[in-house]
Amino acid sequence: MLGNPDRPEFFRPLKKSNSKLRLIYVGRVSPEKNLEKLSFLGKYNDLSLTIVGEGSYLNRIKELLPFAEFKGNLQDEKLSGEYSASDIFIFPSKTDAYANVVSEALSCGLPVVAYKDAGVEDRVDNGLNGFLVSTNEDFELAVNKLKDPELRKKMSHQARLTALKLRWDDAFDQQLNAFPLAIKEYHNRLRRFFPILRKVLYSFNFSHAFLGAVKMAFYVFLANVSAGFIEGISAGMRQSLISFFMVGINTSFFEFLYIRSRRLSIILPSLLTTTVGTSIHILTGTPNIILTASTIFGLALFNFAMLSEIYKRHETISPWVLMKIFLNYLVNSIKQIKLKRTSNV
């Protein structure tokens, strides 16, 4: 994976004079970031925790981590200063695709403690410039290992060396060298698979297509059932086929547009879905065409508006990743309810 280039000339190490070993987390304060797992730090008098960032979970995390110092959102020199004043960067999230904050921390010479498969393996080399762990117990153990000043000094040096490889020039060279390899891999894959099927698989989002087909079919059935049950079923079936292809393709279209304009990523796929769907319904004689078109457009707008909000919050629209985030949030919520009940007894 090729990451985003960092600015090691801006984020850089400075001398520290901390009475306690200073740990820092930078990022959004939300349930999927797993910040409640840092509660173990409260039992160590020789450790301090600084949290930079805000989010929907901030008040709850303040309750769970009363010993932490909260700085809010910081940028540029103030953010760089917080990194440089710290000794260790901790990253308890398990759901990130690529965390730029890890690159910034490495630039400031901070050893990183993070979980495996958290989108940092390309920069954090276990045992060299930080620790990659699998369990909560290993996370705590890694932090305690970094109390050793000699080990911390060695890892800090390696962290900075790693960051120096993340400059724009180096990133450009990596990108340039990656093109021939990507083209070669692409042709190898096309030789192994039927070309048309392969192209469809790359652009088509099956999971969203299926969910969209079921949802659209149901509401179009309701819009036309007044003309007769059979007519309603027939219109619903037609819409399910239309939606399966249109939602699958338009979800990919949405992802392409989102990085350019969030508003366009909602409106254009909705209009395209409505135009194609309504045209087919007119040609096939669907009875309540105005209500059908309005239903399709309303549902499409709602669908892509929801996708936009989800993408904004979680930087993904994959149902499987979102299910993992939701389950993690559900488990945490159940644990918190149990804790409240226990404390009230």
Secondary structure as UniProt FT lines:
FT   TURN            8..10
FT   STRAND          21..26
FT   HELIX           31..33
FT   HELIX           35..43
FT   TURN            45..46
FT   STRAND          47..52
FT   TURN            56..57
FT   HELIX           58..64
FT   TURN            66..67
FT   STRAND          69..72
FT   HELIX           76..84
FT   STRAND          88..91
FT   HELIX           100..107
FT   TURN            108..109
FT   STRAND          112..115
FT   TURN            116..117
FT   TURN            121..123
FT   TURN            127..129
FT   STRAND          130..133
FT   HELIX           136..145
FT   TURN            146..147
FT   HELIX           149..164
FT   TURN            165..166
FT   HELIX           168..192
FT   HELIX           195..203
FT   HELIX           206..224
FT   HELIX           225..227
FT   HELIX           229..258
FT   TURN            259..260
FT   HELIX           262..283
FT   TURN            284..285
FT   HELIX           289..314
FT   HELIX           319..344
//
